Amino acid sequence: MAPAALAQVLRPLQHLFNSQHLPNLLIGLDVADDCAVYQLSATQAIVSTIDFFTPVVDDPYDYGAIAAANSMSDVYAMGGEVLFALNVGAFPGSLDTAIVTEILRGGAEKVIEAGGVIAGGHTINDNEPKYGLAVTGLVNPARIFTKGGAQVGDVLILTKPLGTGTITTALKRDLADPTHLHRAVNLMKRLNRSAMQALQAVGGVKAVTDITGFGLLGHALEMARASGGKFLFEFNQMPLLEGAADYAAQYVFPGGAWNNRYYAESAVTFAPTLTEPQQMLLWDPQTSGGLLAALPPPRLTDFQQICIASRQPFWVVGQVVSGEGIEVLL
């Protein structure tokens, strides 16, 4: 759903499960975050999430793997590890069963890579294919990442390039260069697990989210508001997938990019030298995007060393300053 519609739908439900009366429900509907978190003991809490979507690529195995990586990403955004997952699928009755098998195989092998298992699932008939996972993970309650907690002075790091939305839209319009698409597919299939582990290992990190359907700016705004600060980004520091800027210049964006801008543009200020296509790349919905984290500056060198050792890329894209909303510099 578009951000504005989703906010309207959820508003009447947010106070039905008041956290004051449910002390073990650490994160639920009354707080906008990436997963529900329910505490079991002093050292263990359940992390639960669900995600599914229609195909973004043509290859059924890749579609299943991307959908699974995207579904598990929310667990990593909370600092947790995947325990098990349930398949969620909707497929046309006329679809070749071999194709469905490949979709499920792609998802299953990605869950195995995450160290989890597929423990069941549910499917229905539908005219348009849809696939994803309901994921259960574990996290130490003392080490949960949330969208809040960023402090003035923190540096903002991003762990995957942007541009999957515009490139997969180019595919749907028969405009995508095969090389650009191949790199985007590999990026979308990459788990955020090593990025999460690096953030946990360096310590001192509180504010993290993953960049998915609301685009970089939509998810960053949620973090900024939850933290009570202002996020200052530098566009020239943003990593972009090869080809993304070219498709953006042709205004090849999914409809969700315009929905994201409509919902949150009043809280974002752009440098006047930034073109509209450049701005739109920051609203572009991402599939299985990277983690955005606020990192205390004294931890940056250690984090860099951990990432080098684990071959985990990251980019410093901005900082947290006093104020509210988001500002994007050139």
C-alpha positions as CSV (number, residue, x, y, z in Angstrom):
1,M,0.0,0.0,0.0
2,A,1.0,3.6,-0.5
3,P,2.4,5.2,2.7
4,A,-0.5,7.6,3.1
5,A,-3.1,4.9,2.7
6,L,-1.3,2.5,5.0
7,A,-1.0,5.1,7.8
8,Q,-4.7,5.8,7.5
9,V,-5.6,2.1,7.7
10,L,-3.4,1.4,10.7
11,R,-4.3,4.5,12.7
12,P,-7.5,3.1,14.4
13,L,-5.7,-0.1,15.2
14,Q,-2.6,1.3,16.9
15,H,-4.0,1.5,20.4
16,L,-5.9,-1.8,20.5
17,F,-2.9,-3.6,21.9
18,N,-1.5,-1.1,24.4
19,S,2.1,-1.9,25.3
20,Q,1.4,-0.7,28.9
21,H,-0.8,-3.8,29.4
22,L,1.5,-6.1,27.4
23,P,5.0,-5.6,28.9
24,N,6.5,-8.5,26.9
25,L,5.4,-6.9,23.6
26,L,8.5,-4.7,23.2
27,I,7.5,-3.6,19.7
28,G,4.0,-3.8,18.2
29,L,1.4,-1.8,16.3
30,D,1.8,1.3,18.5
31,V,5.4,1.8,17.3
32,A,6.3,2.0,13.6
33,D,9.2,-0.4,13.2
34,D,10.4,-3.2,11.0
35,C,9.3,-6.2,13.1
36,A,7.2,-7.2,16.0
37,V,9.3,-8.1,19.0
38,Y,8.0,-10.2,21.9
39,Q,10.3,-10.9,24.9
40,L,10.6,-14.5,26.2
41,S,13.3,-14.1,28.8
42,A,16.0,-11.8,29.9
43,T,18.2,-12.9,27.0
44,Q,15.7,-13.9,24.3
45,A,13.0,-12.2,22.3
46,I,11.0,-13.4,19.3
47,V,11.3,-11.2,16.1
48,S,8.4,-11.7,13.8
49,T,7.6,-10.3,10.3
50,I,5.9,-11.1,7.0
51,D,6.4,-9.9,3.5
52,F,5.4,-10.9,0.0
53,F,5.1,-9.3,-3.4
54,T,4.5,-9.9,-7.1
55,P,7.5,-10.9,-9.4
56,V,10.1,-8.2,-10.0
57,V,12.2,-10.4,-12.3
58,D,11.4,-13.1,-14.9
59,D,13.4,-16.0,-13.6
60,P,11.3,-17.9,-11.1
61,Y,14.3,-19.1,-9.0
62,D,15.7,-15.5,-8.7
63,Y,12.2,-14.2,-7.8
64,G,11.9,-16.7,-5.0
65,A,15.4,-15.9,-3.7
66,I,14.8,-12.2,-3.9
67,A,11.5,-12.4,-2.1
68,A,13.0,-14.5,0.7
69,A,16.0,-12.2,1.1
70,N,13.6,-9.2,1.3
71,S,11.3,-11.0,3.8
72,M,14.2,-11.8,6.1
73,S,15.7,-8.3,5.9
74,D,13.4,-7.0,8.5
75,V,14.7,-9.4,11.1
76,Y,18.3,-8.2,10.3
77,A,17.1,-4.6,10.6
78,M,16.1,-5.4,14.2
79,G,19.5,-7.0,15.0
80,G,18.2,-10.6,15.0
81,E,19.0,-13.9,13.4
82,V,16.5,-16.0,11.4
83,L,15.2,-19.1,13.1
84,F,12.5,-20.4,10.7
85,A,10.1,-19.2,8.0
86,L,6.8,-20.1,6.5
87,N,6.1,-19.8,2.8
88,V,3.3,-17.5,1.7
89,G,2.2,-18.0,-1.9
90,A,-0.5,-17.1,-4.3
91,F,-0.3,-18.7,-7.8
92,P,-2.6,-19.0,-10.8
93,G,-4.0,-22.5,-11.2
94,S,-2.8,-22.5,-14.8
95,L,0.9,-21.8,-13.8
96,D,3.2,-24.7,-14.6
97,T,4.0,-26.4,-11.3
98,A,7.6,-26.6,-12.2
99,I,7.7,-22.8,-12.1
100,V,6.2,-22.8,-8.6
101,T,8.8,-25.4,-7.5
102,E,11.6,-23.1,-8.7
103,I,10.1,-20.1,-6.8
104,L,9.9,-22.1,-3.6
105,R,13.4,-23.6,-4.2
106,G,14.9,-20.1,-4.6
107,G,13.2,-19.1,-1.3
108,A,14.3,-22.3,0.5
109,E,17.9,-22.1,-0.5
110,K,18.1,-18.4,0.6
111,V,16.7,-19.4,4.0
112,I,19.3,-22.2,4.3
113,E,21.9,-19.6,3.5
114,A,20.5,-17.5,6.4
115,G,20.9,-20.5,8.8
116,G,17.2,-21.1,9.1
117,V,14.6,-23.6,7.9
118,I,11.3,-23.6,6.0
119,A,8.9,-25.1,8.4
120,G,5.6,-25.0,6.3
121,G,3.5,-22.4,4.7
122,H,0.2,-21.6,2.9
123,T,-0.8,-21.1,-0.7
124,I,-4.0,-19.9,-2.5
125,N,-5.0,-19.6,-6.1
126,D,-4.7,-16.1,-7.5
127,N,-4.5,-14.6,-11.0
128,E,-1.2,-12.9,-10.3
129,P,1.7,-14.7,-8.6
130,K,2.8,-13.5,-5.2
131,Y,5.4,-15.0,-2.9
132,G,7.2,-14.3,0.3
133,L,7.8,-15.5,3.8
134,A,6.5,-15.2,7.3
135,V,9.8,-15.1,9.3
136,T,10.5,-15.8,12.9
137,G,13.8,-14.8,14.4
138,L,15.6,-14.4,17.8
139,V,17.3,-11.4,19.3
140,N,18.7,-10.5,22.7
141,P,16.4,-7.8,24.1
142,A,19.4,-5.7,25.2
143,R,20.8,-5.7,21.6
144,I,17.7,-4.8,19.6
145,F,18.0,-2.3,16.8
146,T,15.1,0.1,16.3
147,K,14.3,3.1,14.1
148,G,14.8,5.4,17.1
149,G,18.0,6.1,19.0
150,A,20.0,8.0,16.4
151,Q,22.1,10.7,18.2
152,V,23.2,14.1,16.9
153,G,26.7,13.6,15.5
154,D,26.1,10.0,14.4
155,V,27.2,9.1,10.8
156,L,24.7,7.5,8.5
157,I,25.9,4.4,6.7
158,L,24.2,2.5,3.9
159,T,25.1,-1.1,3.0
160,K,23.7,-1.5,-0.5
161,P,23.5,0.7,-3.6
162,L,20.2,2.2,-4.6
163,G,18.4,1.7,-7.9
164,T,16.6,-1.6,-7.9
165,G,13.2,0.0,-8.4
166,T,14.1,1.9,-11.5
167,I,16.0,-1.0,-13.0
168,T,13.3,-3.6,-12.5
169,T,10.8,-1.1,-13.9
170,A,13.1,-0.8,-16.9
171,L,12.8,-4.6,-17.2
172,K,9.0,-4.4,-17.3
173,R,9.2,-1.8,-20.1
174,D,11.8,-3.8,-22.1
175,L,14.4,-1.1,-21.5
176,A,16.8,-2.9,-19.2
177,D,20.4,-3.6,-20.2
178,P,21.1,-7.3,-19.3
179,T,24.3,-6.3,-17.4
180,H,22.4,-3.8,-15.3
181,L,19.7,-6.3,-14.5
182,H,22.2,-9.0,-13.6
183,R,23.9,-6.8,-11.1
184,A,20.6,-5.7,-9.6
185,V,19.4,-9.3,-9.2
186,N,22.6,-10.3,-7.4
187,L,22.3,-7.3,-5.1
188,M,18.6,-8.1,-4.3
189,K,19.5,-11.7,-3.5
190,R,22.3,-10.6,-1.1
191,L,21.3,-11.1,2.5
192,N,21.7,-8.2,5.0
193,R,22.9,-10.8,7.6
194,S,26.6,-9.9,7.4
195,A,25.8,-6.2,7.6
196,M,23.7,-6.8,10.7
197,Q,26.5,-8.9,12.3
198,A,29.0,-6.2,11.6
199,L,26.8,-3.6,13.3
200,Q,26.3,-6.0,16.3
201,A,30.0,-6.7,16.5
202,V,31.0,-3.0,16.6
203,G,28.5,-2.2,19.4
204,G,26.9,1.0,20.4
205,V,24.5,1.0,17.4
206,K,20.9,1.6,18.3
207,A,19.1,3.0,15.2
208,V,18.8,0.8,12.1
209,T,16.2,0.2,9.4
210,D,16.2,-1.6,6.0
211,I,15.5,0.3,2.8
212,T,12.6,-1.2,0.9
213,G,9.2,0.0,-0.4
214,F,9.2,3.5,1.0
215,G,12.6,4.3,-0.6
216,L,15.6,5.7,1.1
217,L,14.0,9.0,2.1
218,G,10.7,7.4,3.3
219,H,12.5,5.0,5.6
220,A,15.1,7.6,6.7
221,L,12.3,10.0,7.7
222,E,10.8,7.3,9.9
223,M,14.2,7.0,11.6
224,A,14.7,10.7,11.9
225,R,11.2,11.2,13.5
226,A,11.6,8.3,15.9
227,S,15.0,9.6,16.9
228,G,14.0,13.3,17.3
229,G,16.8,14.5,15.0
230,K,17.4,15.7,11.4
231,F,19.1,13.5,8.8
232,L,21.5,15.3,6.5
233,F,22.4,13.4,3.3
234,E,25.0,14.1,0.6
235,F,23.7,12.9,-2.8
236,N,27.2,12.6,-4.3
237,Q,28.0,10.0,-1.6
238,M,25.0,7.8,-2.4
239,P,26.0,4.5,-4.1
240,L,23.9,3.8,-7.2
241,L,23.7,0.7,-9.2
242,E,25.1,0.9,-12.7
243,G,22.4,2.1,-15.1
244,A,20.1,3.6,-12.4
245,A,20.9,7.2,-13.2
246,D,20.3,6.6,-16.9
247,Y,16.9,5.1,-16.3
248,A,16.1,7.8,-13.8
249,A,16.9,10.4,-16.5
250,Q,14.2,8.8,-18.6
251,Y,11.8,8.9,-15.7
252,V,11.6,5.1,-15.5
253,F,10.2,4.7,-12.0
254,P,7.5,2.5,-10.5
255,G,4.4,4.2,-9.3
256,G,5.5,3.7,-5.7
257,A,8.2,6.3,-6.1
258,W,5.6,9.0,-6.8
259,N,3.5,7.8,-3.8
260,N,6.5,8.0,-1.6
261,R,7.3,11.5,-2.7
262,Y,3.7,12.7,-2.3
263,Y,3.5,11.3,1.3
264,A,6.8,12.7,2.7
265,E,8.1,15.5,0.5
266,S,6.9,18.3,2.9
267,A,9.6,17.0,5.4
268,V,12.4,16.9,2.9
269,T,14.6,19.8,1.6
270,F,16.7,19.3,-1.5
271,A,19.7,21.3,-2.7
272,P,18.4,23.5,-5.6
273,T,21.1,22.0,-7.9
274,L,19.7,18.5,-7.6
275,T,17.6,17.5,-10.6
276,E,14.2,15.9,-10.3
277,P,15.5,12.5,-11.6
278,Q,18.2,12.6,-8.9
279,Q,15.7,13.4,-6.2
280,M,13.4,10.6,-7.5
281,L,16.2,8.0,-7.1
282,L,16.0,8.7,-3.3
283,W,12.2,8.1,-3.4
284,D,12.6,5.0,-5.5
285,P,11.1,1.9,-3.8
286,Q,13.8,-0.7,-3.2
287,T,13.4,-4.5,-3.2
288,S,15.7,-6.2,-0.7
289,G,17.6,-3.0,-0.2
290,G,20.4,-2.4,2.3
291,L,20.5,-1.4,5.9
292,L,20.6,2.3,6.9
293,A,22.3,2.7,10.3
294,A,23.3,5.6,12.6
295,L,26.8,4.9,13.8
296,P,28.6,6.8,16.6
297,P,31.7,8.3,15.0
298,P,34.2,6.6,17.4
299,R,32.9,3.3,16.2
300,L,33.4,4.0,12.5
301,T,37.1,2.8,12.2
302,D,36.3,-0.5,13.9
303,F,33.2,-0.9,11.8
304,Q,35.2,-0.4,8.7
305,Q,37.8,-3.0,9.7
306,I,35.0,-5.5,10.5
307,C,33.4,-4.9,7.1
308,I,36.7,-5.3,5.3
309,A,37.3,-8.7,7.1
310,S,33.8,-9.9,6.2
311,R,33.8,-8.3,2.7
312,Q,30.7,-6.3,3.6
313,P,30.5,-3.1,1.6
314,F,29.1,0.1,3.1
315,W,29.0,3.8,2.3
316,V,28.9,6.9,4.6
317,V,26.0,8.9,3.1
318,G,25.3,11.5,5.8
319,Q,25.0,12.5,9.4
320,V,22.5,13.2,12.2
321,V,22.2,16.9,13.1
322,S,19.9,19.0,15.3
323,G,16.5,19.8,13.9
324,E,13.9,17.7,12.2
325,G,13.1,16.2,8.8
326,I,15.7,15.5,6.1
327,E,18.0,17.7,4.0
328,V,19.7,16.4,0.9
329,L,22.9,18.3,-0.2
330,L,24.6,17.8,-3.6
